Amino acid sequence: MLAICPNPTIDRLVILDTLVPGVVDRVRENRAYPAGKSVSAARGCLANGAHPRVHVLLPTTGSEWYLDTVRSEGMDVTSHPCPGAVRESIIVLEDDGRVTVLNGPGARVSETMWDDFVQSSTAGLRPGEWVICSGSFPPGVGPEALARLVAAITATGARLALDTGPAWMPLALRGPALPALITPNLAEAEAILTGETSPEATGVGDDALARAAGAAAGLQERGIPHVVVTAGSAGLAWATRQGAGVLPGRRVKVRNPIGAGDAFLGGLVSRLEAGLDFAAAARWGMATSSAAIEQWSPGGAPAHRVAHFHDLITAS
């Protein structure tokens, strides 16, 4: 299994009682984690006993701390260096549960650098192997570059699990090469289906799970073998050629919800690679995301908490 991270970031958590814009606030705690959605997904893989290779398109400034910290977590990570500084994302977590995310843009990447990264990422892939590619793409990499990545991965016979935003995903779904699995959140899925993009909220409405089921079915009808649409605390919906289903969300003590969807993807793909059917793998994915929400680390989840939530989900 391989996790490709095209736009890594350092997640800087700001933890405080209440954010008051326009004044000097005093925070209670600061934390920093190496991240990027594929790295967060790799944490979900680790929580399920899998050990994916992680390949990161990593700007050189700030890379030493990034790599040392990720490796200290037990990840098998290699970097494809490029000029610039590792981007940073500011995540403001308030005591009432409100979350504000400020994503940095990342270092600019030339077309040649991108093509070199794609070549190094796909070298050695085996037929049937799962490849996770999740998150945004750095400046200089247009949506058409994603289509080349999808084609390069599928040409090896590997199975691509893709989770990227509505600015890039539609081109990846035009074919003829298609991902084997996509896992957008509800806002992203509806934007893909409607072609209309609006600011992404961090909360969900009462109808979120029903909307997720409709969006999953609509995307699967476009020829994607496996689709999951996550809907935050409401849960998730999935649709495949063999069937469909929903998993309502569970009550969890929330520390950091950022990376929960990535943890789900890592848990899901790990269990699919282990041979589980999709419904069973989805339960493990949800258990992983539930455990990750309890942690500060984006996507991080202790294995015993994953097992705990899996037992609850299976029993219900």
Long-range contacts (C-beta under 8 A, 24 or more apart in sequence): 1-45, 1-50, 1-51, 1-52, 1-53, 1-129, 1-130, 1-131, 1-132, 1-269, 1-270, 1-273, 2-52, 2-53, 2-54, 2-55, 2-121, 2-125, 2-129, 2-130, 2-131, 2-132, 2-158, 3-38, 3-39, 3-41, 3-42, 3-45, 3-52, 3-53, 3-54, 3-55, 3-131, 3-132, 3-133, 3-134, 3-266, 4-38, 4-55, 4-121, 4-131, 4-132, 4-133, 4-149, 5-36, 5-37, 5-38, 5-39, 5-54, 5-55, 5-56, 5-57, 5-134, 5-135, 6-38, 6-57, 6-117, 6-133, 6-135, 6-136, 6-137, 6-138, 6-141, 7-36, 7-57, 7-87, 7-106, 7-135, 7-136, 7-137, 7-138, 8-34, 8-35, 8-36, 8-39, 8-56, 8-57, 8-58, 8-66, 8-86, 8-87, 9-35, 9-36, 9-86, 9-87, 9-88, 9-89, 9-103, 9-104, 9-106, 10-34, 10-35, 10-62, 10-66, 10-86, 10-87, 10-88, 10-89, 11-35, 11-89, 11-91, 11-258, 11-259, 11-298, 12-88, 12-89, 12-90, 12-91, 13-91, 13-93, 13-256, 13-296, 14-90, 14-91, 14-92, 14-93, 15-93, 16-92, 16-93, 16-94, 16-95, 17-94, 17-95, 18-94, 18-95, 18-96, 19-92, 19-94, 19-98, 19-100, 31-296, 33-69, 33-296, 33-297, 33-298, 34-65, 34-66, 34-67, 34-69, 34-70, 35-89, 35-259, 35-298, 35-299, 36-135, 37-134, 37-135, 37-136, 37-163, 37-259, 37-262, 38-132, 38-133, 38-134, 38-135, 38-262, 39-70, 39-75, 39-299, 40-134, 40-259, 40-262, 40-263, 40-266, 40-298, 40-299, 40-300, 41-132, 41-134, 41-163, 41-262, 41-263, 41-265, 41-266, 41-269, 41-299, 42-75, 42-132, 42-266, 42-299, 43-73, 43-75, 43-259, 43-262, 43-263, 43-266, 43-292, 43-297, 43-298, 43-299, 43-300, 43-301, 44-262, 44-263, 44-264, 44-265, 44-266, 44-267, 44-270, 44-285, 44-288, 44-289, 44-292, 44-299, 44-301, 45-132, 45-266, 45-267, 45-269, 45-270, 46-73, 46-74, 46-75, 46-266, 47-263, 47-266, 47-267, 47-288, 47-291, 47-292, 47-300, 47-301, 47-302, 47-303, 47-306, 48-266, 48-267, 48-270, 48-271, 48-284, 48-288, 48-303, 48-306, 49-270, 49-303, 50-266, 50-270, 50-273, 50-274, 51-76, 52-76, 52-132, 52-266, 52-270, 53-77, 53-78, 54-78, 55-79, 55-80, 55-120, 55-121, 56-80, 57-82, 57-109, 57-113, 57-114, 57-117, 57-138, 58-82, 58-86, 59-83, 59-84, 59-85, 59-86, 59-87, 59-106, 59-107, 60-84, 61-85, 61-86, 62-86, 73-300, 80-116, 80-117, 80-120, 80-121, 82-107, 82-109, 82-113, 82-117, 83-107, 84-108, 87-138, 91-256, 91-258, 93-255, 93-256, 97-254, 98-202, 99-202, 99-257, 99-258, 100-202, 101-202, 101-258, 103-136, 105-138, 105-139, 106-136, 106-138, 106-139, 107-138, 107-139, 108-138, 108-139, 108-140, 109-138, 109-139, 109-140, 109-141, 110-140, 111-140, 111-141, 111-145, 114-140, 114-141, 114-145, 115-148, 118-145, 118-148, 118-149, 118-152, 119-152, 121-149, 121-152, 122-152, 122-153, 122-155, 122-156, 122-158, 125-153, 125-156, 125-157, 125-158, 126-156, 126-157, 126-158, 127-156, 127-157, 127-158, 128-157, 128-158, 128-159, 129-157, 129-158, 129-159, 129-273, 130-158, 130-159, 130-161, 130-180, 130-269, 130-272, 130-273, 131-158, 131-159, 131-160, 131-161, 132-161, 132-163, 132-265, 132-266, 132-269, 133-160, 133-161, 133-162, 133-163, 133-164, 134-161, 134-162, 134-163, 134-164, 134-262, 134-265, 135-163, 135-164, 136-164, 136-165, 136-168, 137-164, 137-168, 143-167, 143-168, 143-170, 143-171, 144-171, 146-171, 146-172, 147-171, 147-172, 147-174, 147-177, 150-177, 150-178, 150-179, 151-177, 153-177, 154-178, 161-265, 161-268, 161-269, 163-261, 163-262, 163-265, 166-191, 166-192, 166-197, 167-197, 170-195, 173-219, 173-222, 173-223, 173-224, 175-223, 178-223, 178-224, 178-225, 179-224, 180-224, 180-225, 180-226, 181-224, 181-225, 181-226, 181-227, 181-228, 181-268, 181-269, 181-272, 182-219, 182-224, 182-226, 182-227, 182-228, 183-227, 183-228, 183-229, 183-230, 183-261, 183-264, 183-265, 183-268, 184-215, 184-219, 184-229, 184-230, 185-229, 185-230, 185-231, 185-232, 185-261, 186-211, 186-212, 186-215, 186-229, 186-230, 186-231, 186-232, 189-215, 189-216, 189-218, 189-219, 189-229, 190-215, 192-219, 193-218, 193-219, 202-232, 202-257, 203-232, 204-231, 204-232, 204-233, 204-234, 208-232, 208-234, 208-235, 209-234, 209-235, 209-236, 209-237, 209-246, 209-248, 209-249, 212-236, 212-237, 212-246, 213-237, 213-239, 213-244, 213-246, 216-244, 217-244, 220-244, 226-278, 228-264, 228-268, 228-282, 228-285, 230-260, 230-261, 230-264, 230-289, 232-257, 235-286, 236-264, 236-282, 236-286, 238-278, 238-279, 238-282, 240-278, 242-278, 243-278, 243-279, 245-279, 245-282, 247-282, 247-283, 247-286, 247-313, 250-286, 250-290, 250-309, 250-312, 250-313, 252-290, 252-293, 252-294, 252-309, 253-293, 253-294, 254-293, 254-294, 255-293, 255-294, 255-295, 255-296, 256-293, 256-295, 256-296, 256-297, 256-298, 257-293, 258-298, 259-292, 259-297, 259-298, 259-299, 259-300, 260-289, 260-290, 260-292, 260-293, 260-299, 261-289, 262-298, 262-299, 263-288, 263-289, 263-291, 263-292, 263-299, 263-300, 263-301, 264-288, 264-289, 266-299, 267-301, 267-306, 283-310, 283-313, 283-314, 284-310, 286-313, 287-312, 287-313
